[in-house]
Amino acid sequence: MADNYLENHYEQYLKRKEDFLRRKRGMSRQQVRNVERPDDESL
């Protein structure tokens, strides 16, 4: 039972890490795109 325990958890960790990084990168792009500038720059 303990033979494959670390390997399985490491694979799960890598999947979670990849998902986190994918979401983090995606969110930063969306935030940059959603920035709206006012028509009048003096405000």
C-alpha positions as CSV (number, residue, x, y, z in Angstrom):
1,M,0.0,0.0,0.0
2,A,2.7,2.5,0.9
3,D,4.7,1.7,-2.2
4,N,2.8,3.9,-4.6
5,Y,1.5,6.4,-2.0
6,L,4.1,9.2,-2.6
7,E,4.0,8.8,-6.4
8,N,0.2,9.1,-6.5
9,H,0.2,12.2,-4.3
10,Y,3.0,13.8,-6.3
11,E,1.0,13.3,-9.5
12,Q,-2.0,14.9,-7.9
13,Y,0.1,17.8,-6.6
14,L,1.4,18.4,-10.1
15,K,-2.1,18.4,-11.6
16,R,-3.3,20.9,-8.9
17,K,-0.2,23.1,-9.5
18,E,-0.8,23.1,-13.2
19,D,-4.4,24.0,-12.8
20,F,-3.5,26.8,-10.4
21,L,-0.9,28.3,-12.7
22,R,-3.3,28.0,-15.7
23,R,-6.0,29.9,-13.7
24,K,-3.5,32.5,-12.4
25,R,-2.2,33.2,-15.9
26,G,-5.7,33.3,-17.4
27,M,-7.0,35.7,-14.7
28,S,-4.1,38.2,-15.2
29,R,-4.8,38.4,-18.9
30,Q,-8.5,39.0,-18.4
31,Q,-7.9,41.7,-15.8
32,V,-5.6,43.5,-18.2
33,R,-8.1,43.3,-21.0
34,N,-11.0,44.5,-18.8
35,V,-9.3,47.8,-17.8
36,E,-11.5,50.6,-19.1
37,R,-10.0,54.1,-19.7
38,P,-12.2,57.2,-19.2
39,D,-12.9,59.2,-22.3
40,D,-11.5,62.3,-20.6
41,E,-8.0,61.7,-19.4
42,S,-8.1,64.8,-17.1
43,L,-10.5,63.1,-14.7
